[in-house]
Amino acid sequence: MPLGLLLATACGARSDAGAVCTGIGVPVGIGVDVALPDVVAAEIEVCWDGACVRPPLELFPSSRVAGTTCAGTAPDDVCAARSEPSGGKHGFASVPELPAEPVVVTLRLSDQSGTRVLDERISLTPAMVLPNGPDCPSGGPQAGVSITSDGVTVAR
């Protein structure tokens, strides 16, 4: 077998539609974005079918694109992006057994002093993620929740 074909075969498989399907993994769980500036800690509980899990949820500083530059317009031109802190936080709660069906999420956020600044319950429906496109197998379900700067909880 030629070396190139061996390497291509080792990196993925083809779907019935002929698409290349890699072995790329997808984290299964709930993503959280928080725009409240004083939040430093989060707890999450995810419930479905009468059972609940409380996975760890660590928050990290979020950033946004502050500017971009491109040397020209040709496809091989060099472009760059500069980021800056957004003032928000983000995190991901890994829930390996998360179903692709409605779940109830309770999110509790606290400030530096430990005071709870949000205790919200929201229904979410995790969707299957297709990392290689619709012609390849799914990687697992994900859902997300955002807390706006005025404390409004939004499913995403």
N, CA, C and O atoms as a GROMACS GRO file, in nm:
protein
  624
    1MET      N    1   0.085  -0.117   0.000
    1MET     CA    2   0.000   0.000   0.000
    1MET      C    3   0.090   0.124   0.000
    1MET      O    4   0.185   0.131   0.079
    2PRO      N    5   0.063   0.222  -0.088
    2PRO     CA    6   0.144   0.344  -0.089
    2PRO      C    7   0.132   0.416   0.045
    2PRO      O    8   0.027   0.415   0.108
    3LEU      N    9   0.243   0.481   0.087
    3LEU     CA   10   0.247   0.549   0.216
    3LEU      C   11   0.140   0.656   0.227
    3LEU      O   12   0.078   0.667   0.332
    4GLY      N   13   0.116   0.735   0.123
    4GLY     CA   14   0.014   0.841   0.126
    4GLY      C   15  -0.124   0.786   0.152
    4GLY      O   16  -0.200   0.843   0.230
    5LEU      N   17  -0.158   0.674   0.088
    5LEU     CA   18  -0.288   0.612   0.109
    5LEU      C   19  -0.300   0.558   0.251
    5LEU      O   20  -0.406   0.567   0.312
    6LEU      N   21  -0.192   0.501   0.302
    6LEU     CA   22  -0.192   0.450   0.438
    6LEU      C   23  -0.217   0.564   0.538
    6LEU      O   24  -0.297   0.548   0.630
    7LEU      N   25  -0.150   0.677   0.520
    7LEU     CA   26  -0.169   0.791   0.610
    7LEU      C   27  -0.309   0.847   0.600
    7LEU      O   28  -0.369   0.880   0.702
    8ALA      N   29  -0.363   0.858   0.480
    8ALA     CA   30  -0.499   0.911   0.464
    8ALA      C   31  -0.600   0.818   0.529
    8ALA      O   32  -0.697   0.865   0.589
    9THR      N   33  -0.580   0.690   0.518
    9THR     CA   34  -0.671   0.593   0.578
    9THR      C   35  -0.663   0.598   0.729
    9THR      O   36  -0.765   0.581   0.796
   10ALA      N   37  -0.546   0.622   0.785
   10ALA     CA   38  -0.530   0.626   0.930
   10ALA      C   39  -0.593   0.749   0.992
   10ALA      O   40  -0.625   0.748   1.111
   11CYS      N   41  -0.612   0.857   0.915
   11CYS     CA   42  -0.664   0.983   0.970
   11CYS      C   43  -0.816   0.990   0.970
   11CYS      O   44  -0.871   1.078   1.036
   12GLY      N   45  -0.883   0.904   0.902
   12GLY     CA   46  -1.029   0.912   0.898
   12GLY      C   47  -1.087   0.806   0.808
   12GLY      O   48  -1.017   0.719   0.756
   13ALA      N   49  -1.216   0.817   0.791
   13ALA     CA   50  -1.288   0.723   0.705
   13ALA      C   51  -1.380   0.803   0.614
   13ALA      O   52  -1.398   0.923   0.632
   14ARG      N   53  -1.436   0.736   0.517
   14ARG     CA   54  -1.531   0.802   0.428
   14ARG      C   55  -1.673   0.760   0.466
   14ARG      O   56  -1.699   0.646   0.503
   15SER      N   57  -1.764   0.856   0.455
   15SER     CA   58  -1.904   0.827   0.483
   15SER      C   59  -1.965   0.761   0.360
   15SER      O   60  -1.900   0.748   0.256
   16ASP      N   61  -2.090   0.719   0.372
   16ASP     CA   62  -2.160   0.660   0.259
   16ASP      C   63  -2.171   0.760   0.144
   16ASP      O   64  -2.181   0.720   0.027
   17ALA      N   65  -2.170   0.890   0.175
   17ALA     CA   66  -2.180   0.995   0.073
   17ALA      C   67  -2.044   1.031   0.016
   17ALA      O   68  -2.036   1.116  -0.073
   18GLY      N   69  -1.934   0.967   0.064
   18GLY     CA   70  -1.801   0.993   0.013
   18GLY      C   71  -1.725   1.102   0.085
   18GLY      O   72  -1.612   1.134   0.047
   19ALA      N   73  -1.785   1.161   0.188
   19ALA     CA   74  -1.716   1.266   0.263
   19ALA      C   75  -1.609   1.204   0.352
   19ALA      O   76  -1.624   1.092   0.400
   20VAL      N   77  -1.499   1.278   0.373
   20VAL     CA   78  -1.394   1.232   0.464
   20VAL      C   79  -1.439   1.262   0.606
   20VAL      O   80  -1.469   1.376   0.639
   21CYS      N   81  -1.445   1.159   0.689
   21CYS     CA   82  -1.489   1.172   0.828
   21CYS      C   83  -1.370   1.146   0.919
   21CYS      O   84  -1.324   1.032   0.929
   22THR      N   85  -1.321   1.250   0.985
   22THR     CA   86  -1.205   1.235   1.074
   22THR      C   87  -1.250   1.180   1.208
   22THR      O   88  -1.370   1.168   1.234
   23GLY      N   89  -1.155   1.148   1.292
   23GLY     CA   90  -1.185   1.100   1.426
   23GLY      C   91  -1.189   1.214   1.527
   23GLY      O   92  -1.168   1.192   1.646
   24ILE      N   93  -1.217   1.335   1.482
   24ILE     CA   94  -1.217   1.452   1.570
   24ILE      C   95  -1.320   1.432   1.682
   24ILE      O   96  -1.432   1.387   1.657
   25GLY      N   97  -1.281   1.468   1.802
   25GLY     CA   98  -1.371   1.453   1.915
   25GLY      C   99  -1.453   1.578   1.939
   25GLY      O  100  -1.416   1.687   1.895
   26VAL      N  101  -1.564   1.562   2.007
   26VAL     CA  102  -1.652   1.673   2.043
   26VAL      C  103  -1.679   1.663   2.192
   26VAL      O  104  -1.725   1.560   2.240
   27PRO      N  105  -1.650   1.770   2.268
   27PRO     CA  106  -1.686   1.765   2.410
   27PRO      C  107  -1.838   1.767   2.424
   27PRO      O  108  -1.906   1.847   2.359
   28VAL      N  109  -1.890   1.680   2.507
   28VAL     CA  110  -2.033   1.670   2.529
   28VAL      C  111  -2.065   1.743   2.659
   28VAL      O  112  -2.007   1.713   2.764
   29GLY      N  113  -2.156   1.839   2.652
   29GLY     CA  114  -2.190   1.913   2.772
   29GLY      C  115  -2.256   2.046   2.745
   29GLY      O  116  -2.314   2.068   2.638
   30ILE      N  117  -2.245   2.136   2.844
   30ILE     CA  118  -2.312   2.265   2.841
   30ILE      C  119  -2.209   2.378   2.846
   30ILE      O  120  -2.127   2.383   2.937
   31GLY      N  121  -2.212   2.466   2.747
   31GLY     CA  122  -2.128   2.585   2.745
   31GLY      C  123  -2.198   2.699   2.816
   31GLY      O  124  -2.321   2.712   2.809
   32VAL      N  125  -2.121   2.782   2.885
   32VAL     CA  126  -2.177   2.895   2.960
   32VAL      C  127  -2.098   3.021   2.926
   32VAL      O  128  -1.975   3.021   2.931
   33ASP      N  129  -2.170   3.129   2.892
   33ASP     CA  130  -2.111   3.261   2.871
   33ASP      C  131  -2.176   3.357   2.968
   33ASP      O  132  -2.298   3.362   2.979
   34VAL      N  133  -2.094   3.434   3.040
   34VAL     CA  134  -2.143   3.526   3.143
   34VAL      C  135  -2.090   3.665   3.114
   34VAL      O  136  -1.969   3.686   3.106
   35ALA      N  137  -2.181   3.762   3.097
   35ALA     CA  138  -2.141   3.900   3.073
   35ALA      C  139  -2.147   3.985   3.200
   35ALA      O  140  -2.118   4.104   3.195
   36LEU      N  141  -2.184   3.926   3.312
   36LEU     CA  142  -2.186   3.999   3.439
   36LEU      C  143  -2.043   4.015   3.487
   36LEU      O  144  -1.974   3.916   3.508
   37PRO      N  145  -1.996   4.139   3.505
   37PRO     CA  146  -1.854   4.161   3.534
   37PRO      C  147  -1.805   4.112   3.670
   37PRO      O  148  -1.687   4.080   3.683
   38ASP      N  149  -1.889   4.105   3.771
   38ASP     CA  150  -1.843   4.070   3.906
   38ASP      C  151  -1.843   3.921   3.935
   38ASP      O  152  -1.801   3.880   4.044
   39VAL      N  153  -1.888   3.840   3.843
   39VAL     CA  154  -1.897   3.695   3.865
   39VAL      C  155  -1.758   3.632   3.863
   39VAL      O  156  -1.679   3.658   3.772
   40VAL      N  157  -1.728   3.549   3.963
   40VAL     CA  158  -1.600   3.480   3.968
   40VAL      C  159  -1.616   3.328   3.982
   40VAL      O  160  -1.520   3.254   3.962
   41ALA      N  161  -1.737   3.282   4.017
   41ALA     CA  162  -1.756   3.137   4.037
   41ALA      C  163  -1.894   3.096   3.986
   41ALA      O  164  -1.988   3.175   3.985
   42ALA      N  165  -1.903   2.970   3.944
   42ALA     CA  166  -2.029   2.918   3.891
   42ALA      C  167  -2.049   2.774   3.936
   42ALA      O  168  -1.954   2.698   3.952
   43GLU      N  169  -2.175   2.740   3.956
   43GLU     CA  170  -2.217   2.601   3.980
   43GLU      C  171  -2.327   2.570   3.881
   43GLU      O  172  -2.408   2.657   3.846
   44ILE      N  173  -2.329   2.446   3.835
   44ILE     CA  174  -2.431   2.406   3.739
   44ILE      C  175  -2.487   2.270   3.778
   44ILE      O  176  -2.414   2.182   3.823
   45GLU      N  177  -2.616   2.255   3.758
   45GLU     CA  178  -2.683   2.126   3.777
   45GLU      C  179  -2.764   2.100   3.651
   45GLU      O  180  -2.836   2.188   3.604
   46VAL      N  181  -2.752   1.980   3.596
   46VAL     CA  182  -2.822   1.942   3.473
   46VAL      C  183  -2.908   1.820   3.504
   46VAL      O  184  -2.858   1.718   3.552
   47CYS      N  185  -3.040   1.832   3.477
   47CYS     CA  186  -3.134   1.725   3.511
   47CYS      C  187  -3.214   1.680   3.388
   47CYS      O  188  -3.251   1.761   3.303
   48TRP      N  189  -3.239   1.549   3.382
   48TRP     CA  190  -3.327   1.491   3.281
   48TRP      C  191  -3.369   1.354   3.330
   48TRP      O  192  -3.295   1.286   3.402
   49ASP      N  193  -3.488   1.312   3.290
   49ASP     CA  194  -3.542   1.179   3.324
   49ASP      C  195  -3.530   1.147   3.473
   49ASP      O  196  -3.501   1.033   3.509
   50GLY      N  197  -3.550   1.246   3.560
   50GLY     CA  198  -3.549   1.221   3.705
   50GLY      C  199  -3.412   1.211   3.768
   50GLY      O  200  -3.402   1.183   3.888
   51ALA      N  201  -3.306   1.232   3.692
   51ALA     CA  202  -3.171   1.226   3.747
   51ALA      C  203  -3.101   1.360   3.724
   51ALA      O  204  -3.130   1.429   3.627
   52CYS      N  205  -3.009   1.395   3.813
   52CYS     CA  206  -2.934   1.520   3.802
   52CYS      C  207  -2.786   1.494   3.820
   52CYS      O  208  -2.745   1.404   3.893
   53VAL      N  209  -2.706   1.576   3.751
   53VAL     CA  210  -2.560   1.572   3.769
   53VAL      C  211  -2.513   1.714   3.797
   53VAL      O  212  -2.573   1.811   3.752
   54ARG      N  213  -2.404   1.724   3.873
   54ARG     CA  214  -2.344   1.854   3.906
   54ARG      C  215  -2.197   1.852   3.867
   54ARG      O  216  -2.109   1.836   3.952
   55PRO      N  217  -2.170   1.869   3.738
   55PRO     CA  218  -2.030   1.865   3.693
   55PRO      C  219  -1.956   1.993   3.733
   55PRO      O  220  -2.020   2.096   3.757
   56PRO      N  221  -1.824   1.988   3.741
   56PRO     CA  222  -1.747   2.109   3.768
   56PRO      C  223  -1.766   2.210   3.655
   56PRO      O  224  -1.782   2.172   3.539
   57LEU      N  225  -1.766   2.338   3.690
   57LEU     CA  226  -1.777   2.445   3.591
   57LEU      C  227  -1.682   2.557   3.632
   57LEU      O  228  -1.712   2.635   3.722
   58GLU      N  229  -1.569   2.564   3.565
   58GLU     CA  230  -1.470   2.668   3.592
   58GLU      C  231  -1.489   2.779   3.490
   58GLU      O  232  -1.509   2.752   3.371
   59LEU      N  233  -1.484   2.905   3.536
   59LEU     CA  234  -1.499   3.019   3.447
   59LEU      C  235  -1.362   3.078   3.412
   59LEU      O  236  -1.272   3.085   3.496
   60PHE      N  237  -1.348   3.119   3.286
   60PHE     CA  238  -1.226   3.178   3.235
   60PHE      C  239  -1.258   3.313   3.173
   60PHE      O  240  -1.369   3.333   3.123
   61PRO      N  241  -1.163   3.407   3.173
   61PRO     CA  242  -1.188   3.537   3.109
   61PRO      C  243  -1.214   3.521   2.959
   61PRO      O  244  -1.146   3.443   2.891
   62SER      N  245  -1.311   3.594   2.910
   62SER     CA  246  -1.344   3.592   2.767
   62SER      C  247  -1.274   3.707   2.697
   62SER      O  248  -1.236   3.806   2.760
   63SER      N  249  -1.258   3.695   2.567
   63SER     CA  250  -1.199   3.802   2.488
   63SER      C  251  -1.280   3.821   2.362
   63SER      O  252  -1.366   3.740   2.327
   64ARG      N  253  -1.252   3.932   2.294
   64ARG     CA  254  -1.319   3.962   2.166
   64ARG      C  255  -1.214   4.015   2.070
   64ARG      O  256  -1.107   4.060   2.111
   65VAL      N  257  -1.245   4.010   1.943
   65VAL     CA  258  -1.154   4.062   1.841
   65VAL      C  259  -1.158   4.214   1.849
   65VAL      O  260  -1.265   4.275   1.843
   66ALA      N  261  -1.041   4.275   1.863
   66ALA     CA  262  -1.032   4.420   1.875
   66ALA      C  263  -0.992   4.486   1.744
   66ALA      O  264  -1.008   4.607   1.728
   67GLY      N  265  -0.941   4.410   1.652
   67GLY     CA  266  -0.901   4.465   1.523
   67GLY      C  267  -0.836   4.360   1.438
   67GLY      O  268  -0.780   4.263   1.489
   68THR      N  269  -0.845   4.379   1.308
   68THR     CA  270  -0.782   4.285   1.215
   68THR      C  271  -0.702   4.363   1.113
   68THR      O  272  -0.729   4.480   1.087
   69THR      N  273  -0.604   4.297   1.056
   69THR     CA  274  -0.524   4.357   0.949
   69THR      C  275  -0.500   4.251   0.844
   69THR      O  276  -0.485   4.133   0.875
   70CYS      N  277  -0.498   4.294   0.721
   70CYS     CA  278  -0.461   4.206   0.610
   70CYS      C  279  -0.367   4.283   0.521
   70CYS      O  280  -0.387   4.402   0.494
   71ALA      N  281  -0.262   4.215   0.474
   71ALA     CA  282  -0.162   4.281   0.390
   71ALA      C  283  -0.215   4.308   0.249
   71ALA      O  284  -0.161   4.393   0.179
   72GLY      N  285  -0.317   4.238   0.208
   72GLY     CA  286  -0.371   4.254   0.073
   72GLY      C  287  -0.499   4.176   0.058
   72GLY      O  288  -0.566   4.144   0.156
   73THR      N  289  -0.533   4.144  -0.066
   73THR     CA  290  -0.659   4.073  -0.091
   73THR      C  291  -0.640   3.937  -0.157
   73THR      O  292  -0.738   3.866  -0.181
   74ALA      N  293  -0.517   3.900  -0.186
   74ALA     CA  294  -0.492   3.770  -0.249
   74ALA      C  295  -0.513   3.659  -0.147
   74ALA      O  296  -0.495   3.682  -0.027
   75PRO      N  297  -0.552   3.540  -0.192
   75PRO     CA  298  -0.581   3.429  -0.100
   75PRO      C  299  -0.464   3.391  -0.009
   75PRO      O  300  -0.488   3.340   0.101
   76ASP      N  301  -0.340   3.412  -0.050
   76ASP     CA  302  -0.225   3.374   0.032
   76ASP      C  303  -0.167   3.491   0.112
   76ASP      O  304  -0.059   3.479   0.168
   77ASP      N  305  -0.238   3.606   0.116
   77ASP     CA  306  -0.192   3.720   0.196
   77ASP      C  307  -0.202   3.688   0.344
   77ASP      O  308  -0.283   3.605   0.387
   78VAL      N  309  -0.119   3.756   0.422
   78VAL     CA  310  -0.114   3.735   0.566
   78VAL      C  311  -0.213   3.828   0.635
   78VAL      O  312  -0.216   3.948   0.609
   79CYS      N  313  -0.293   3.771   0.723
   79CYS     CA  314  -0.388   3.849   0.802
   79CYS      C  315  -0.363   3.820   0.950
   79CYS      O  316  -0.312   3.714   0.986
   80ALA      N  317  -0.398   3.915   1.034
   80ALA     CA  318  -0.381   3.898   1.177
   80ALA      C  319  -0.502   3.957   1.249
   80ALA      O  320  -0.570   4.045   1.196
   81ALA      N  321  -0.526   3.907   1.368
   81ALA     CA  322  -0.634   3.960   1.452
   81ALA      C  323  -0.578   3.988   1.590
   81ALA      O  324  -0.496   3.912   1.642
   82ARG      N  325  -0.622   4.098   1.648
   82ARG     CA  326  -0.581   4.134   1.784
   82ARG      C  327  -0.701   4.117   1.874
   82ARG      O  328  -0.812   4.156   1.838
   83SER      N  329  -0.680   4.059   1.990
   83SER     CA  330  -0.791   4.040   2.083
   83SER      C  331  -0.770   4.124   2.207
   83SER      O  332  -0.659   4.167   2.238
   84GLU      N  333  -0.880   4.146   2.278
   84GLU     CA  334  -0.876   4.219   2.404
   84GLU      C  335  -0.978   4.156   2.498
   84GLU      O  336  -1.073   4.093   2.452
   85PRO      N  337  -0.960   4.172   2.628
   85PRO     CA  338  -1.057   4.117   2.723
   85PRO      C  339  -1.195   4.179   2.700
   85PRO      O  340  -1.207   4.299   2.673
   86SER      N  341  -1.299   4.098   2.710
   86SER     CA  342  -1.435   4.147   2.691
   86SER      C  343  -1.501   4.186   2.823
   86SER      O  344  -1.605   4.252   2.824
   87GLY      N  345  -1.440   4.144   2.934
   87GLY     CA  346  -1.501   4.169   3.064
   87GLY      C  347  -1.592   4.055   3.109
   87GLY      O  348  -1.635   4.051   3.224
   88GLY      N  349  -1.622   3.964   3.018
   88GLY     CA  350  -1.707   3.850   3.050
   88GLY      C  351  -1.625   3.728   3.086
   88GLY      O  352  -1.502   3.732   3.092
   89LYS      N  353  -1.696   3.619   3.109
   89LYS     CA  354  -1.633   3.491   3.141
   89LYS      C  355  -1.704   3.381   3.061
   89LYS      O  356  -1.816   3.398   3.015
   90HIS      N  357  -1.635   3.270   3.045
   90HIS     CA  358  -1.694   3.154   2.977
   90HIS      C  359  -1.644   3.027   3.044
   90HIS      O  360  -1.540   3.025   3.111
   91GLY      N  361  -1.720   2.920   3.025
   91GLY     CA  362  -1.681   2.791   3.078
   91GLY      C  363  -1.758   2.680   3.008
   91GLY      O  364  -1.848   2.706   2.928
   92PHE      N  365  -1.721   2.557   3.039
   92PHE     CA  366  -1.786   2.441   2.979
   92PHE      C  367  -1.798   2.332   3.084
   92PHE      O  368  -1.699   2.292   3.145
   93ALA      N  369  -1.920   2.285   3.104
   93ALA     CA  370  -1.945   2.176   3.197
   93ALA      C  371  -1.956   2.046   3.118
   93ALA      O  372  -2.050   2.028   3.040
   94SER      N  373  -1.862   1.957   3.137
   94SER     CA  374  -1.862   1.828   3.068
   94SER      C  375  -1.967   1.736   3.129
   94SER      O  376  -1.966   1.707   3.248
   95VAL      N  377  -2.059   1.690   3.043
   95VAL     CA  378  -2.166   1.598   3.085
   95VAL      C  379  -2.168   1.485   2.983
   95VAL      O  380  -2.250   1.488   2.891
   96PRO      N  381  -2.079   1.385   2.997
   96PRO     CA  382  -2.066   1.280   2.896
   96PRO      C  383  -2.196   1.207   2.863
   96PRO      O  384  -2.214   1.161   2.751
   97GLU      N  385  -2.287   1.196   2.961
   97GLU     CA  386  -2.411   1.122   2.937
   97GLU      C  387  -2.526   1.213   2.893
   97GLU      O  388  -2.641   1.169   2.891
   98LEU      N  389  -2.497   1.339   2.856
   98LEU     CA  390  -2.598   1.436   2.816
   98LEU      C  391  -2.680   1.383   2.699
   98LEU      O  392  -2.623   1.341   2.598
   99PRO      N  393  -2.814   1.383   2.711
   99PRO     CA  394  -2.897   1.335   2.600
   99PRO      C  395  -2.924   1.448   2.500
   99PRO      O  396  -2.909   1.565   2.532
  100ALA      N  397  -2.963   1.411   2.381
  100ALA     CA  398  -3.005   1.508   2.280
  100ALA      C  399  -3.157   1.524   2.293
  100ALA      O  400  -3.232   1.504   2.197
  101GLU      N  401  -3.200   1.559   2.412
  101GLU     CA  402  -3.341   1.581   2.443
  101GLU      C  403  -3.346   1.688   2.552
  101GLU      O  404  -3.243   1.718   2.613
  102PRO      N  405  -3.463   1.747   2.579
  102PRO     CA  406  -3.471   1.857   2.676
  102PRO      C  407  -3.413   1.820   2.813
  102PRO      O  408  -3.434   1.711   2.865
  103VAL      N  409  -3.339   1.917   2.869
  103VAL     CA  410  -3.282   1.906   3.002
  103VAL      C  411  -3.315   2.036   3.077
  103VAL      O  412  -3.344   2.138   3.015
  104VAL      N  413  -3.311   2.030   3.208
  104VAL     CA  414  -3.329   2.149   3.291
  104VAL      C  415  -3.195   2.181   3.354
  104VAL      O  416  -3.134   2.097   3.420
  105VAL      N  417  -3.149   2.305   3.334
  105VAL     CA  418  -3.020   2.349   3.384
  105VAL      C  419  -3.043   2.455   3.492
  105VAL      O  420  -3.116   2.552   3.470
  106THR      N  421  -2.982   2.435   3.607
  106THR     CA  422  -2.982   2.537   3.711
  106THR      C  423  -2.841   2.592   3.720
  106THR      O  424  -2.744   2.518   3.740
  107LEU      N  425  -2.830   2.723   3.703
  107LEU     CA  426  -2.701   2.790   3.703
  107LEU      C  427  -2.697   2.888   3.820
  107LEU      O  428  -2.785   2.972   3.835
  108ARG      N  429  -2.593   2.875   3.901
  108ARG     CA  430  -2.573   2.965   4.015
  108ARG      C  431  -2.439   3.035   4.000
  108ARG      O  432  -2.336   2.970   3.983
  109LEU      N  433  -2.442   3.169   4.004
  109LEU     CA  434  -2.322   3.250   3.988
  109LEU      C  435  -2.296   3.330   4.115
  109LEU      O  436  -2.390   3.380   4.177
  110SER      N  437  -2.168   3.342   4.152
  110SER     CA  438  -2.130   3.414   4.274
  110SER      C  439  -2.022   3.516   4.243
  110SER      O  440  -1.945   3.503   4.147
  111ASP      N  441  -2.017   3.621   4.328
  111ASP     CA  442  -1.913   3.722   4.315
  111ASP      C  443  -1.795   3.690   4.407
  111ASP      O  444  -1.793   3.586   4.472
  112GLN      N  445  -1.699   3.779   4.412
  112GLN     CA  446  -1.575   3.759   4.490
  112GLN      C  447  -1.602   3.731   4.638
  112GLN      O  448  -1.529   3.654   4.699
  113SER      N  449  -1.704   3.793   4.695
  113SER     CA  450  -1.734   3.775   4.838
  113SER      C  451  -1.813   3.647   4.865
  113SER      O  452  -1.841   3.614   4.980
  114GLY      N  453  -1.851   3.574   4.758
  114GLY     CA  454  -1.930   3.453   4.774
  114GLY      C  455  -2.080   3.478   4.768
  114GLY      O  456  -2.160   3.384   4.781
  115THR      N  457  -2.119   3.604   4.749
  115THR     CA  458  -2.261   3.638   4.739
  115THR      C  459  -2.315   3.588   4.606
  115THR      O  460  -2.256   3.611   4.501
  116ARG      N  461  -2.427   3.520   4.611
  116ARG     CA  462  -2.490   3.468   4.490
  116ARG      C  463  -2.553   3.586   4.414
  116ARG      O  464  -2.636   3.659   4.468
  117VAL      N  465  -2.513   3.602   4.290
  117VAL     CA  466  -2.567   3.710   4.207
  117VAL      C  467  -2.668   3.659   4.105
  117VAL      O  468  -2.738   3.739   4.042
  118LEU      N  469  -2.676   3.527   4.088
  118LEU     CA  470  -2.775   3.469   3.996
  118LEU      C  471  -2.802   3.326   4.039
  118LEU      O  472  -2.710   3.250   4.070
  119ASP      N  473  -2.928   3.290   4.039
  119ASP     CA  474  -2.972   3.152   4.065
  119ASP      C  475  -3.088   3.130   3.970
  119ASP      O  476  -3.203   3.163   4.001
  120GLU      N  477  -3.058   3.074   3.854
  120GLU     CA  478  -3.155   3.068   3.745
  120GLU      C  479  -3.173   2.926   3.694
  120GLU      O  480  -3.077   2.849   3.688
  121ARG      N  481  -3.294   2.893   3.658
  121ARG     CA  482  -3.327   2.762   3.601
  121ARG      C  483  -3.378   2.786   3.459
  121ARG      O  484  -3.461   2.873   3.435
  122ILE      N  485  -3.327   2.705   3.365
  122ILE     CA  486  -3.366   2.720   3.225
  122ILE      C  487  -3.373   2.582   3.159
  122ILE      O  488  -3.295   2.493   3.191
  123SER      N  489  -3.466   2.568   3.066
  123SER     CA  490  -3.476   2.444   2.988
  123SER      C  491  -3.396   2.461   2.859
  123SER      O  492  -3.408   2.563   2.791
  124LEU      N  493  -3.317   2.362   2.828
  124LEU     CA  494  -3.235   2.361   2.707
  124LEU      C  495  -3.256   2.229   2.634
  124LEU      O  496  -3.289   2.128   2.696
  125THR      N  497  -3.239   2.230   2.504
  125THR     CA  498  -3.241   2.106   2.427
  125THR      C  499  -3.107   2.091   2.357
  125THR      O  500  -3.082   2.156   2.255
  126PRO      N  501  -3.019   2.006   2.410
  126PRO     CA  502  -2.889   1.984   2.345
  126PRO      C  503  -2.908   1.933   2.202
  126PRO      O  504  -2.998   1.854   2.174
  127ALA      N  505  -2.821   1.980   2.115
  127ALA     CA  506  -2.825   1.938   1.975
  127ALA      C  507  -2.697   1.861   1.942
  127ALA      O  508  -2.591   1.887   1.998
  128MET      N  509  -2.710   1.766   1.852
  128MET     CA  510  -2.594   1.688   1.810
  128MET      C  511  -2.499   1.778   1.728
  128MET      O  512  -2.543   1.854   1.642
  129VAL      N  513  -2.370   1.768   1.757
  129VAL     CA  514  -2.267   1.845   1.687
  129VAL      C  515  -2.210   1.757   1.577
  129VAL      O  516  -2.179   1.640   1.598
  130LEU      N  517  -2.198   1.816   1.459
  130LEU     CA  518  -2.146   1.743   1.343
  130LEU      C  519  -2.010   1.802   1.304
  130LEU      O  520  -2.005   1.888   1.216
  131PRO      N  521  -1.900   1.759   1.369
  131PRO     CA  522  -1.770   1.823   1.345
  131PRO      C  523  -1.718   1.808   1.203
  131PRO      O  524  -1.634   1.887   1.160
  132ASN      N  525  -1.765   1.709   1.130
  132ASN     CA  526  -1.720   1.686   0.993
  132ASN      C  527  -1.828   1.713   0.891
  132ASN      O  528  -1.812   1.680   0.773
  133GLY      N  529  -1.938   1.773   0.933
  133GLY     CA  530  -2.048   1.803   0.842
  133GLY      C  531  -2.157   1.699   0.847
  133GLY      O  532  -2.145   1.596   0.914
  134PRO      N  533  -2.265   1.726   0.774
  134PRO     CA  534  -2.386   1.642   0.782
  134PRO      C  535  -2.372   1.502   0.723
  134PRO      O  536  -2.457   1.416   0.748
  135ASP      N  537  -2.266   1.477   0.645
  135ASP     CA  538  -2.250   1.345   0.585
  135ASP      C  539  -2.167   1.249   0.670
  135ASP      O  540  -2.141   1.136   0.629
  136CYS      N  541  -2.126   1.294   0.790
  136CYS     CA  542  -2.046   1.211   0.879
  136CYS      C  543  -2.119   1.193   1.012
  136CYS      O  544  -2.212   1.268   1.042
  137PRO      N  545  -2.079   1.095   1.091
  137PRO     CA  546  -2.145   1.072   1.220
  137PRO      C  547  -2.131   1.192   1.313
  137PRO      O  548  -2.036   1.270   1.304
  138SER      N  549  -2.229   1.206   1.404
  138SER     CA  550  -2.224   1.316   1.499
  138SER      C  551  -2.119   1.288   1.606
  138SER      O  552  -2.076   1.175   1.626
  139GLY      N  553  -2.079   1.397   1.673
  139GLY     CA  554  -1.979   1.384   1.778
  139GLY      C  555  -2.038   1.384   1.917
  139GLY      O  556  -1.966   1.359   2.014
  140GLY      N  557  -2.166   1.410   1.929
  140GLY     CA  558  -2.232   1.415   2.059
  140GLY      C  559  -2.309   1.544   2.076
  140GLY      O  560  -2.292   1.638   1.998
  141PRO      N  561  -2.395   1.551   2.178
  141PRO     CA  562  -2.479   1.670   2.197
  141PRO      C  563  -2.410   1.778   2.280
  141PRO      O  564  -2.329   1.751   2.368
  142GLN      N  565  -2.447   1.902   2.248
  142GLN     CA  566  -2.404   2.019   2.325
  142GLN      C  567  -2.521   2.116   2.335
  142GLN      O  568  -2.612   2.115   2.251
  143ALA      N  569  -2.519   2.198   2.438
  143ALA     CA  570  -2.614   2.309   2.454
  143ALA      C  571  -2.536   2.424   2.516
  143ALA      O  572  -2.422   2.407   2.559
  144GLY      N  573  -2.599   2.539   2.520
  144GLY     CA  574  -2.533   2.654   2.578
  144GLY      C  575  -2.631   2.749   2.643
  144GLY      O  576  -2.749   2.752   2.608
  145VAL      N  577  -2.580   2.826   2.736
  145VAL     CA  578  -2.659   2.928   2.804
  145VAL      C  579  -2.573   3.053   2.818
  145VAL      O  580  -2.455   3.045   2.850
  146SER      N  581  -2.635   3.168   2.795
  146SER     CA  582  -2.566   3.297   2.809
  146SER      C  583  -2.639   3.380   2.913
  146SER      O  584  -2.762   3.380   2.921
  147ILE      N  585  -2.561   3.452   2.993
  147ILE     CA  586  -2.615   3.547   3.088
  147ILE      C  587  -2.571   3.685   3.040
  147ILE      O  588  -2.451   3.713   3.033
  148THR      N  589  -2.667   3.771   3.006
  148THR     CA  590  -2.636   3.904   2.955
  148THR      C  591  -2.587   3.995   3.067
  148THR      O  592  -2.593   3.959   3.184
  149SER      N  593  -2.539   4.111   3.030
  149SER     CA  594  -2.488   4.206   3.130
  149SER      C  595  -2.598   4.258   3.224
  149SER      O  596  -2.568   4.309   3.331
  150ASP      N  597  -2.727   4.244   3.182
  150ASP     CA  598  -2.836   4.282   3.274
  150ASP      C  599  -2.893   4.161   3.348
  150ASP      O  600  -2.998   4.171   3.412
  151GLY      N  601  -2.824   4.046   3.342
  151GLY     CA  602  -2.866   3.929   3.419
  151GLY      C  603  -2.973   3.845   3.356
  151GLY      O  604  -3.033   3.761   3.423
  152VAL      N  605  -3.000   3.865   3.228
  152VAL     CA  606  -3.102   3.787   3.157
  152VAL      C  607  -3.038   3.656   3.110
  152VAL      O  608  -2.929   3.656   3.052
  153THR      N  609  -3.105   3.545   3.134
  153THR     CA  610  -3.057   3.412   3.096
  153THR      C  611  -3.118   3.375   2.960
  153THR      O  612  -3.239   3.381   2.942
  154VAL      N  613  -3.032   3.336   2.867
  154VAL     CA  614  -3.076   3.307   2.731
  154VAL      C  615  -3.020   3.171   2.687
  154VAL      O  616  -2.900   3.146   2.701
  155ALA      N  617  -3.105   3.084   2.634
  155ALA     CA  618  -3.059   2.957   2.575
  155ALA      C  619  -2.992   2.988   2.442
  155ALA      O  620  -3.036   3.075   2.366
  156ARG      N  621  -2.884   2.916   2.414
  156ARG     CA  622  -2.821   2.933   2.283
  156ARG      C  623  -2.787   2.799   2.224
  156ARG      O  624  -2.733   2.792   2.114
   0.00000   0.00000   0.00000
